[in-house]
Amino acid sequence: MVFYYIMIIIKIFYTIYNIQYIKLLFYKLRINIRY
């Protein structure tokens, strides 16, 4: 049961990390298009 909660927490952190990474990629793409 505890292991299950740990997996959920890891999944949430992983998703947040991926969202930040995707935002950074989009930001870089916008800068590249602009210049």
LUMLUMDREN-2810 file (N, C-alpha, C; in Angstrom, 1 decimal):
<atoms>
<atom><aa>M</aa><ch>A</ch><at>N</at><xx>0.8</xx><yy>-1.2</yy><zz>0.0</zz></atom>
<atom><aa>M</aa><ch>A</ch><at>CA</at><xx>0.0</xx><yy>0.0</yy><zz>0.0</zz></atom>
<atom><aa>M</aa><ch>A</ch><at>C</at><xx>0.9</xx><yy>1.3</yy><zz>0.0</zz></atom>
<atom><aa>V</aa><ch>A</ch><at>N</at><xx>1.9</xx><yy>1.3</yy><zz>0.9</zz></atom>
<atom><aa>V</aa><ch>A</ch><at>CA</at><xx>2.8</xx><yy>2.4</yy><zz>0.9</zz></atom>
<atom><aa>V</aa><ch>A</ch><at>C</at><xx>3.5</xx><yy>2.6</yy><zz>-0.4</zz></atom>
<atom><aa>F</aa><ch>A</ch><at>N</at><xx>3.9</xx><yy>1.4</yy><zz>-1.0</zz></atom>
<atom><aa>F</aa><ch>A</ch><at>CA</at><xx>4.6</xx><yy>1.4</yy><zz>-2.3</zz></atom>
<atom><aa>F</aa><ch>A</ch><at>C</at><xx>3.8</xx><yy>2.1</yy><zz>-3.3</zz></atom>
<atom><aa>Y</aa><ch>A</ch><at>N</at><xx>2.5</xx><yy>1.8</yy><zz>-3.3</zz></atom>
<atom><aa>Y</aa><ch>A</ch><at>CA</at><xx>1.5</xx><yy>2.3</yy><zz>-4.3</zz></atom>
<atom><aa>Y</aa><ch>A</ch><at>C</at><xx>1.5</xx><yy>3.8</yy><zz>-4.2</zz></atom>
<atom><aa>Y</aa><ch>A</ch><at>N</at><xx>1.5</xx><yy>4.4</yy><zz>-3.0</zz></atom>
<atom><aa>Y</aa><ch>A</ch><at>CA</at><xx>1.5</xx><yy>5.9</yy><zz>-2.8</zz></atom>
<atom><aa>Y</aa><ch>A</ch><at>C</at><xx>2.8</xx><yy>6.5</yy><zz>-3.3</zz></atom>
<atom><aa>I</aa><ch>A</ch><at>N</at><xx>3.9</xx><yy>5.8</yy><zz>-3.1</zz></atom>
<atom><aa>I</aa><ch>A</ch><at>CA</at><xx>5.2</xx><yy>6.2</yy><zz>-3.6</zz></atom>
<atom><aa>I</aa><ch>A</ch><at>C</at><xx>5.2</xx><yy>6.3</yy><zz>-5.1</zz></atom>
<atom><aa>M</aa><ch>A</ch><at>N</at><xx>4.7</xx><yy>5.3</yy><zz>-5.7</zz></atom>
<atom><aa>M</aa><ch>A</ch><at>CA</at><xx>4.6</xx><yy>5.2</yy><zz>-7.2</zz></atom>
<atom><aa>M</aa><ch>A</ch><at>C</at><xx>3.8</xx><yy>6.4</yy><zz>-7.7</zz></atom>
<atom><aa>I</aa><ch>A</ch><at>N</at><xx>2.7</xx><yy>6.7</yy><zz>-7.1</zz></atom>
<atom><aa>I</aa><ch>A</ch><at>CA</at><xx>1.8</xx><yy>7.9</yy><zz>-7.5</zz></atom>
<atom><aa>I</aa><ch>A</ch><at>C</at><xx>2.6</xx><yy>9.2</yy><zz>-7.4</zz></atom>
<atom><aa>I</aa><ch>A</ch><at>N</at><xx>3.3</xx><yy>9.4</yy><zz>-6.3</zz></atom>
<atom><aa>I</aa><ch>A</ch><at>CA</at><xx>4.0</xx><yy>10.6</yy><zz>-6.0</zz></atom>
<atom><aa>I</aa><ch>A</ch><at>C</at><xx>5.1</xx><yy>10.7</yy><zz>-7.1</zz></atom>
<atom><aa>I</aa><ch>A</ch><at>N</at><xx>5.8</xx><yy>9.6</yy><zz>-7.4</zz></atom>
<atom><aa>I</aa><ch>A</ch><at>CA</at><xx>6.9</xx><yy>9.6</yy><zz>-8.4</zz></atom>
<atom><aa>I</aa><ch>A</ch><at>C</at><xx>6.3</xx><yy>10.0</yy><zz>-9.8</zz></atom>
<atom><aa>K</aa><ch>A</ch><at>N</at><xx>5.1</xx><yy>9.4</yy><zz>-10.1</zz></atom>
<atom><aa>K</aa><ch>A</ch><at>CA</at><xx>4.4</xx><yy>9.7</yy><zz>-11.4</zz></atom>
<atom><aa>K</aa><ch>A</ch><at>C</at><xx>4.1</xx><yy>11.2</yy><zz>-11.5</zz></atom>
<atom><aa>I</aa><ch>A</ch><at>N</at><xx>3.6</xx><yy>11.8</yy><zz>-10.4</zz></atom>
<atom><aa>I</aa><ch>A</ch><at>CA</at><xx>3.2</xx><yy>13.2</yy><zz>-10.4</zz></atom>
<atom><aa>I</aa><ch>A</ch><at>C</at><xx>4.4</xx><yy>14.1</yy><zz>-10.6</zz></atom>
<atom><aa>F</aa><ch>A</ch><at>N</at><xx>5.5</xx><yy>13.8</yy><zz>-9.9</zz></atom>
<atom><aa>F</aa><ch>A</ch><at>CA</at><xx>6.7</xx><yy>14.5</yy><zz>-10.1</zz></atom>
<atom><aa>F</aa><ch>A</ch><at>C</at><xx>7.3</xx><yy>14.4</yy><zz>-11.5</zz></atom>
<atom><aa>Y</aa><ch>A</ch><at>N</at><xx>7.2</xx><yy>13.2</yy><zz>-12.0</zz></atom>
<atom><aa>Y</aa><ch>A</ch><at>CA</at><xx>7.7</xx><yy>12.9</yy><zz>-13.4</zz></atom>
<atom><aa>Y</aa><ch>A</ch><at>C</at><xx>6.9</xx><yy>13.7</yy><zz>-14.4</zz></atom>
<atom><aa>T</aa><ch>A</ch><at>N</at><xx>5.6</xx><yy>13.8</yy><zz>-14.2</zz></atom>
<atom><aa>T</aa><ch>A</ch><at>CA</at><xx>4.7</xx><yy>14.6</yy><zz>-15.1</zz></atom>
<atom><aa>T</aa><ch>A</ch><at>C</at><xx>5.0</xx><yy>16.0</yy><zz>-15.0</zz></atom>
<atom><aa>I</aa><ch>A</ch><at>N</at><xx>5.2</xx><yy>16.6</yy><zz>-13.8</zz></atom>
<atom><aa>I</aa><ch>A</ch><at>CA</at><xx>5.5</xx><yy>18.0</yy><zz>-13.6</zz></atom>
<atom><aa>I</aa><ch>A</ch><at>C</at><xx>6.9</xx><yy>18.3</yy><zz>-14.3</zz></atom>
<atom><aa>Y</aa><ch>A</ch><at>N</at><xx>7.8</xx><yy>17.4</yy><zz>-14.2</zz></atom>
<atom><aa>Y</aa><ch>A</ch><at>CA</at><xx>9.1</xx><yy>17.6</yy><zz>-14.8</zz></atom>
<atom><aa>Y</aa><ch>A</ch><at>C</at><xx>9.0</xx><yy>17.6</yy><zz>-16.4</zz></atom>
<atom><aa>N</aa><ch>A</ch><at>N</at><xx>8.2</xx><yy>16.7</yy><zz>-16.9</zz></atom>
<atom><aa>N</aa><ch>A</ch><at>CA</at><xx>8.0</xx><yy>16.7</yy><zz>-18.3</zz></atom>
<atom><aa>N</aa><ch>A</ch><at>C</at><xx>7.3</xx><yy>17.9</yy><zz>-18.8</zz></atom>
<atom><aa>I</aa><ch>A</ch><at>N</at><xx>6.3</xx><yy>18.4</yy><zz>-18.1</zz></atom>
<atom><aa>I</aa><ch>A</ch><at>CA</at><xx>5.6</xx><yy>19.7</yy><zz>-18.5</zz></atom>
<atom><aa>I</aa><ch>A</ch><at>C</at><xx>6.6</xx><yy>20.8</yy><zz>-18.5</zz></atom>
<atom><aa>Q</aa><ch>A</ch><at>N</at><xx>7.4</xx><yy>20.9</yy><zz>-17.5</zz></atom>
<atom><aa>Q</aa><ch>A</ch><at>CA</at><xx>8.4</xx><yy>22.0</yy><zz>-17.5</zz></atom>
<atom><aa>Q</aa><ch>A</ch><at>C</at><xx>9.4</xx><yy>21.9</yy><zz>-18.7</zz></atom>
<atom><aa>Y</aa><ch>A</ch><at>N</at><xx>9.8</xx><yy>20.7</yy><zz>-19.0</zz></atom>
<atom><aa>Y</aa><ch>A</ch><at>CA</at><xx>10.7</xx><yy>20.4</yy><zz>-20.1</zz></atom>
<atom><aa>Y</aa><ch>A</ch><at>C</at><xx>10.0</xx><yy>20.8</yy><zz>-21.5</zz></atom>
<atom><aa>I</aa><ch>A</ch><at>N</at><xx>8.8</xx><yy>20.5</yy><zz>-21.6</zz></atom>
<atom><aa>I</aa><ch>A</ch><at>CA</at><xx>8.0</xx><yy>20.8</yy><zz>-22.9</zz></atom>
<atom><aa>I</aa><ch>A</ch><at>C</at><xx>7.9</xx><yy>22.3</yy><zz>-23.0</zz></atom>
<atom><aa>K</aa><ch>A</ch><at>N</at><xx>7.6</xx><yy>23.0</yy><zz>-21.9</zz></atom>
<atom><aa>K</aa><ch>A</ch><at>CA</at><xx>7.5</xx><yy>24.5</yy><zz>-21.9</zz></atom>
<atom><aa>K</aa><ch>A</ch><at>C</at><xx>8.8</xx><yy>25.1</yy><zz>-22.3</zz></atom>
<atom><aa>L</aa><ch>A</ch><at>N</at><xx>9.9</xx><yy>24.6</yy><zz>-21.8</zz></atom>
<atom><aa>L</aa><ch>A</ch><at>CA</at><xx>11.2</xx><yy>25.1</yy><zz>-22.2</zz></atom>
<atom><aa>L</aa><ch>A</ch><at>C</at><xx>11.5</xx><yy>24.9</yy><zz>-23.7</zz></atom>
<atom><aa>L</aa><ch>A</ch><at>N</at><xx>11.1</xx><yy>23.7</yy><zz>-24.2</zz></atom>
<atom><aa>L</aa><ch>A</ch><at>CA</at><xx>11.3</xx><yy>23.4</yy><zz>-25.6</zz></atom>
<atom><aa>L</aa><ch>A</ch><at>C</at><xx>10.4</xx><yy>24.4</yy><zz>-26.5</zz></atom>
<atom><aa>F</aa><ch>A</ch><at>N</at><xx>9.2</xx><yy>24.6</yy><zz>-26.1</zz></atom>
<atom><aa>F</aa><ch>A</ch><at>CA</at><xx>8.3</xx><yy>25.6</yy><zz>-26.8</zz></atom>
<atom><aa>F</aa><ch>A</ch><at>C</at><xx>8.9</xx><yy>27.0</yy><zz>-26.8</zz></atom>
<atom><aa>Y</aa><ch>A</ch><at>N</at><xx>9.4</xx><yy>27.4</yy><zz>-25.6</zz></atom>
<atom><aa>Y</aa><ch>A</ch><at>CA</at><xx>10.0</xx><yy>28.7</yy><zz>-25.5</zz></atom>
<atom><aa>Y</aa><ch>A</ch><at>C</at><xx>11.2</xx><yy>28.9</yy><zz>-26.4</zz></atom>
<atom><aa>K</aa><ch>A</ch><at>N</at><xx>12.1</xx><yy>27.8</yy><zz>-26.5</zz></atom>
<atom><aa>K</aa><ch>A</ch><at>CA</at><xx>13.2</xx><yy>27.9</yy><zz>-27.4</zz></atom>
<atom><aa>K</aa><ch>A</ch><at>C</at><xx>12.8</xx><yy>27.9</yy><zz>-28.8</zz></atom>
<atom><aa>L</aa><ch>A</ch><at>N</at><xx>11.8</xx><yy>27.2</yy><zz>-29.2</zz></atom>
<atom><aa>L</aa><ch>A</ch><at>CA</at><xx>11.3</xx><yy>27.2</yy><zz>-30.5</zz></atom>
<atom><aa>L</aa><ch>A</ch><at>C</at><xx>10.7</xx><yy>28.5</yy><zz>-30.9</zz></atom>
<atom><aa>R</aa><ch>A</ch><at>N</at><xx>10.0</xx><yy>29.2</yy><zz>-30.0</zz></atom>
<atom><aa>R</aa><ch>A</ch><at>CA</at><xx>9.5</xx><yy>30.5</yy><zz>-30.3</zz></atom>
<atom><aa>R</aa><ch>A</ch><at>C</at><xx>10.6</xx><yy>31.5</yy><zz>-30.5</zz></atom>
<atom><aa>I</aa><ch>A</ch><at>N</at><xx>11.7</xx><yy>31.4</yy><zz>-29.7</zz></atom>
<atom><aa>I</aa><ch>A</ch><at>CA</at><xx>12.8</xx><yy>32.3</yy><zz>-29.9</zz></atom>
<atom><aa>I</aa><ch>A</ch><at>C</at><xx>13.5</xx><yy>32.0</yy><zz>-31.3</zz></atom>
<atom><aa>N</aa><ch>A</ch><at>N</at><xx>13.6</xx><yy>30.8</yy><zz>-31.6</zz></atom>
<atom><aa>N</aa><ch>A</ch><at>CA</at><xx>14.2</xx><yy>30.4</yy><zz>-32.9</zz></atom>
<atom><aa>N</aa><ch>A</ch><at>C</at><xx>13.4</xx><yy>31.0</yy><zz>-34.1</zz></atom>
<atom><aa>I</aa><ch>A</ch><at>N</at><xx>12.1</xx><yy>30.9</yy><zz>-34.0</zz></atom>
<atom><aa>I</aa><ch>A</ch><at>CA</at><xx>11.2</xx><yy>31.4</yy><zz>-35.1</zz></atom>
<atom><aa>I</aa><ch>A</ch><at>C</at><xx>11.3</xx><yy>32.9</yy><zz>-35.2</zz></atom>
<atom><aa>R</aa><ch>A</ch><at>N</at><xx>11.4</xx><yy>33.5</yy><zz>-34.0</zz></atom>
<atom><aa>R</aa><ch>A</ch><at>CA</at><xx>11.4</xx><yy>35.0</yy><zz>-34.0</zz></atom>
<atom><aa>R</aa><ch>A</ch><at>C</at><xx>12.7</xx><yy>35.6</yy><zz>-34.7</zz></atom>
<atom><aa>Y</aa><ch>A</ch><at>N</at><xx>13.8</xx><yy>35.0</yy><zz>-34.4</zz></atom>
<atom><aa>Y</aa><ch>A</ch><at>CA</at><xx>15.1</xx><yy>35.5</yy><zz>-35.0</zz></atom>
<atom><aa>Y</aa><ch>A</ch><at>C</at><xx>15.5</xx><yy>34.7</yy><zz>-36.2</zz></atom>
</atoms>
